[in-house]
């Protein structure tokens, strides 16, 4: 059960409990009105029985003997109400009217509170729907950002792998360059030694040739 339904049901329970608690005043007001009508108009209909009172037991009649008709009692003869009875009736009527006004005021307050609860429930339902929509948007953004971060992570890994491969190639090129440099220096040294040796041998041959020609 949703919160507003629970609040609505609770408000109805409170209203029913209050009305049940004041049912005695309601019945008293009805009984007083019937009593007033009976005193002012002897031919008025008999008032309704009290729903809270237990029904009186029916007197038993002996079998085989017909029941004789009872003569009307003096109390059943309508009498004119005295001033004391009228004062009491007016006091009871005033008290009952106050109770009725109090019940109407409570009923009005409960109705206002119920209307307020319905309005509050509608507003909260709307806010809840808005919050759910906002949560869905945020969850979608978080998911997209996570996918973006994972994509960037894969890109960083690829770049790092490429940098490692380039560093290996650079090291190999540097090693090859060092080796070629050493081979070039060795070839240059050998060529210089060869040229010096050939020049020395040529000088010696020239010197020997001049010596033979002078001798």
C-alpha positions as CSV (number, residue, x, y, z in Angstrom):
1,X,0.0,0.0,0.0
2,X,1.3,3.4,-1.0
3,X,1.9,6.2,1.6
4,X,-1.0,8.3,0.5
5,X,-3.4,5.4,0.6
6,X,-2.2,4.5,4.1
7,X,-2.7,8.2,5.2
8,X,-6.2,8.2,3.5
9,X,-7.2,5.0,5.2
10,X,-5.8,6.2,8.6
11,X,-7.8,9.5,8.3
12,X,-11.0,7.5,7.5
13,X,-10.4,5.3,10.5
14,X,-9.9,8.3,12.8
15,X,-13.1,9.9,11.4
16,X,-15.1,6.7,12.0
17,X,-13.7,6.3,15.5
18,X,-14.6,9.9,16.4
19,X,-18.1,9.5,15.0
20,X,-18.5,6.2,16.9
21,X,-17.3,7.9,20.0
22,X,-20.0,10.6,19.6
23,X,-22.8,8.3,18.5
24,X,-24.3,8.6,22.0
25,X,-24.7,12.4,21.5
26,X,-26.2,11.8,18.0
27,X,-28.7,9.3,19.5
28,X,-29.4,11.6,22.4
29,X,-30.1,14.5,20.0
30,X,-32.5,12.3,18.0
31,X,-34.2,11.0,21.1
32,X,-34.5,14.5,22.5
33,X,-36.1,15.8,19.3
34,X,-38.6,12.9,19.3
35,X,-39.3,13.6,22.9
36,X,-39.9,17.3,22.3
37,X,-42.2,16.4,19.4
38,X,-44.1,14.0,21.6
39,X,-44.7,16.5,24.3
40,X,-45.7,19.2,22.0
41,X,-47.8,16.9,19.8
42,X,-49.3,13.9,21.5
43,X,-50.3,12.3,18.2
44,X,-46.6,12.3,17.0
45,X,-45.1,8.9,16.0
46,X,-43.3,6.8,18.6
47,X,-39.6,7.5,18.7
48,X,-37.1,5.1,17.3
49,X,-35.6,2.6,19.7
50,X,-32.0,3.0,20.9
51,X,-29.7,0.9,18.7
52,X,-27.3,0.5,21.5
53,X,-29.9,-0.7,24.1
54,X,-30.7,-4.4,24.4
55,X,-34.3,-5.4,23.4
56,X,-36.6,-6.0,26.4
57,X,-37.8,-9.6,27.0
58,X,-41.4,-10.3,25.9
59,X,-43.6,-11.3,28.9
60,X,-44.7,-14.9,28.7
61,X,-48.4,-15.8,28.6
62,X,-49.7,-19.0,30.2
63,X,-50.9,-21.5,27.6
64,X,-54.6,-22.3,27.5
65,X,-55.6,-19.0,29.1
66,X,-56.4,-16.1,26.9
67,X,-54.7,-12.9,27.7
68,X,-57.0,-10.3,29.0
69,X,-56.8,-6.8,27.6
70,X,-55.1,-4.4,29.9
71,X,-56.6,-1.1,30.6
72,X,-54.5,1.9,29.6
73,X,-52.2,3.1,32.4
74,X,-52.3,6.6,33.6
75,X,-48.8,7.2,32.3
76,X,-49.9,6.6,28.7
77,X,-52.3,9.5,28.8
78,X,-50.6,12.6,27.3
79,X,-49.9,15.3,29.8
80,X,-48.9,18.9,29.4
81,X,-45.2,19.4,29.9
82,X,-44.2,21.5,32.9
83,X,-41.8,24.4,32.9
84,X,-39.1,22.2,34.6
85,X,-39.4,19.6,31.8
86,X,-39.2,22.3,29.2
87,X,-36.1,23.8,30.8
88,X,-34.5,20.4,31.0
89,X,-35.4,19.7,27.4
90,X,-34.0,23.1,26.3
91,X,-30.7,22.4,28.3
92,X,-30.5,18.9,26.7
93,X,-31.2,20.4,23.3
94,X,-28.5,23.1,23.8
95,X,-26.0,20.4,24.9
96,X,-26.9,18.2,22.0
97,X,-26.6,21.1,19.5
98,X,-23.2,21.9,20.9
99,X,-22.2,18.3,20.5
100,X,-23.5,18.4,16.9
101,X,-21.6,21.6,16.2
102,X,-18.4,20.0,17.6
103,X,-19.0,16.9,15.4
104,X,-19.5,19.1,12.4
105,X,-16.4,21.0,13.2
106,X,-14.4,17.8,13.6
107,X,-15.8,16.5,10.4
108,X,-14.9,19.7,8.6
109,X,-11.4,19.5,10.0
110,X,-11.0,15.9,8.9
111,X,-12.3,16.8,5.4
112,X,-9.8,19.6,5.2
113,X,-7.0,17.4,6.4
114,X,-8.0,14.7,3.9
115,X,-8.0,17.2,1.1
116,X,-4.6,18.4,2.2
117,X,-3.3,14.9,2.3
118,X,-4.6,14.2,-1.2
119,X,-2.9,17.3,-2.5
120,X,0.3,16.5,-0.6
121,X,0.2,12.9,-2.0
122,X,-0.3,14.1,-5.6
123,X,2.6,16.6,-5.1
124,X,4.8,13.9,-3.6
125,X,3.9,11.5,-6.4
126,X,4.9,14.1,-9.0
127,X,8.2,14.8,-7.2
128,X,8.8,11.0,-7.0
129,X,8.3,10.7,-10.8
130,X,10.6,13.6,-11.4
131,X,13.3,12.1,-9.2
132,X,13.0,8.7,-10.9
133,X,13.4,10.4,-14.3
134,X,16.5,12.4,-13.0
135,X,18.0,9.1,-11.5
136,X,17.5,7.4,-14.9
137,X,19.3,10.3,-16.7
138,X,22.2,10.3,-14.2
139,X,22.6,6.5,-14.4
140,X,22.7,6.8,-18.2
141,X,25.3,9.5,-17.9
142,X,27.4,7.5,-15.5
143,X,27.2,4.5,-17.8
144,X,28.3,6.6,-20.8
145,X,31.1,8.1,-18.8
146,X,32.3,4.6,-17.7
147,X,32.3,3.5,-21.3
148,X,34.2,6.6,-22.3
149,X,36.8,6.0,-19.5
150,X,37.1,2.3,-20.6
151,X,37.6,3.5,-24.2
152,X,40.3,6.0,-23.1
153,X,41.9,3.3,-21.0
154,X,42.2,1.0,-24.0
155,X,43.5,3.9,-26.0
156,X,46.2,4.7,-23.4
157,X,47.2,1.0,-23.3
158,X,47.5,1.0,-27.1
159,X,49.6,4.2,-27.0
160,X,51.8,2.7,-24.2
161,X,52.3,-0.4,-26.2
162,X,53.2,1.6,-29.3
163,X,55.7,3.7,-27.3
164,X,57.3,0.5,-26.0
165,X,57.6,-0.8,-29.5
166,X,59.1,2.5,-30.7
167,X,61.6,2.5,-27.9
168,X,62.7,-1.0,-28.8
169,X,63.1,0.0,-32.4
170,X,65.0,3.1,-31.3
171,X,67.3,1.0,-29.2
172,X,67.9,-1.4,-32.0
173,X,68.6,1.5,-34.4
174,X,71.1,3.0,-31.9
175,X,72.8,-0.3,-31.5
176,X,73.0,-0.7,-35.3
177,X,74.3,2.8,-35.7
178,X,77.0,2.1,-33.1
179,X,78.0,-1.1,-34.8
180,X,78.1,0.7,-38.2
181,X,80.1,3.5,-36.7
182,X,82.6,1.0,-35.3
183,X,82.8,-0.9,-38.6
184,X,83.3,2.4,-40.5
185,X,86.1,3.5,-38.2
186,X,87.8,0.1,-38.5
187,X,87.5,0.3,-42.3
188,X,88.9,3.8,-42.3
189,X,91.8,2.8,-40.1
190,X,92.6,-0.1,-42.3
191,X,92.4,2.0,-45.5
192,X,94.7,4.6,-43.9
193,X,97.2,2.0,-42.9
194,X,97.1,0.5,-46.4
195,X,97.6,3.8,-48.0
196,X,100.5,4.6,-45.7
197,X,102.1,1.3,-46.4
198,X,101.7,1.7,-50.1
199,X,103.1,5.2,-50.0
200,X,106.0,4.0,-47.9
201,X,106.7,1.2,-50.3
202,X,106.5,3.6,-53.2
203,X,108.9,6.0,-51.6
204,X,111.3,3.1,-51.0
205,X,111.2,2.0,-54.6
206,X,111.7,5.5,-55.8
207,X,114.7,5.9,-53.5
208,X,116.2,2.6,-54.7
209,X,115.7,3.6,-58.3
210,X,117.6,6.9,-57.8
211,X,120.4,5.1,-56.1
212,X,120.9,2.7,-59.0
213,X,120.8,5.5,-61.5
214,X,123.5,7.5,-59.7
215,X,125.8,4.5,-59.3
